[in-house]
Amino acid sequence: MPEIRVVGTEDGTYTVYRGTEVVAAGLTHSQADAVAAELGAAGRAP
């Protein structure tokens, strides 16, 4: 499964990546963390 990353941008928002694919952009840090956690949980579902 591709790596899930949260990356800060120059404008102070955050982008969530799954591998090289952008999943969500323009988020606050807490929103980005929530998306990353949800994607990680979805990847572990049976």
Residue pairs with C-beta under 8 A, 6 or more apart in sequence:
1 43
2 18
2 19
2 20
2 21
3 17
3 18
3 19
4 16
4 17
4 18
4 23
4 36
4 39
4 40
4 43
5 16
5 17
5 36
6 14
6 15
6 16
6 17
6 29
6 32
6 33
6 36
7 14
7 15
7 16
7 17
8 14
8 29
9 15
9 25
13 25
13 26
13 27
13 28
14 27
14 28
14 29
14 31
14 32
15 22
15 24
15 25
15 26
15 27
15 32
16 22
16 23
16 24
16 25
16 27
16 32
16 35
16 36
16 39
17 23
18 39
23 35
23 39
24 31
24 32
24 35
27 35
